[in-house]
Amino acid sequence: MGYALVAVQPLSRKPASRGSGAGAGVELDALFLRISPEIRYTRWGSDTFLDAAGQLRSNRNQADFLLGLSLQSPMARVRRITARRYFIRGRVQGVGFRYYAEREAAALGIGGYARNLEDGRVEVYAAGTLEALQEFTGAMWRGPRFSDVRGVEVMDAPVQQYESFAIEY
């Protein structure tokens, strides 16, 4: 889902003319198709056309529905996936850190793995969208309830194909 826009604006600043417009739109991504429906309403009047009684005679109401469609190449969606490798230090083993990483990754749609290292750190490989990885990085700094994260080293990594997130032993 993309943006939603609502706008109301005067259409003229001339004293003899007056009008207003309102519009709203949204952007939806479905597979390889981007759909952008938008609706606009315009009301316009002018004092230059008055009848004998001095009443406004020129009014215009107009509603427009616009629909934008664009195709996205399958490769454009693949390029949006990036990967990072995290090395988390502190009290991170024996506190459920790997299971915490697995839950956070599943909630964000991230694939990869988590494993304990012999030096007491936890290594996490995560592949997903940039937005999801930014949220995931914050989760790695927080850690589960009984952990004490003292540092998170983050490195870009080559993208590998992972359908889900796994705990490696």
VENFENTA-V73238 format. One line per field, one symbol per residue. phi: phi as a letter, one per 30 degrees, with the letter a starting at -180 (. if undefined). A space follows every 10 residues. Layout:
phi->???
This chain:
phi->.ccbbbbbbd cacdddbbab bbababbbcb hccccbdbbb bbbbbbddcc dddiddccbb cbbbccbcbb ccdedddddd dbbbccbcbk dbcibidddd dddddddcic ckabadcddj dccbcbbadd dddddddddd ddidecdbdc abccbdbddc dbdbcbccc
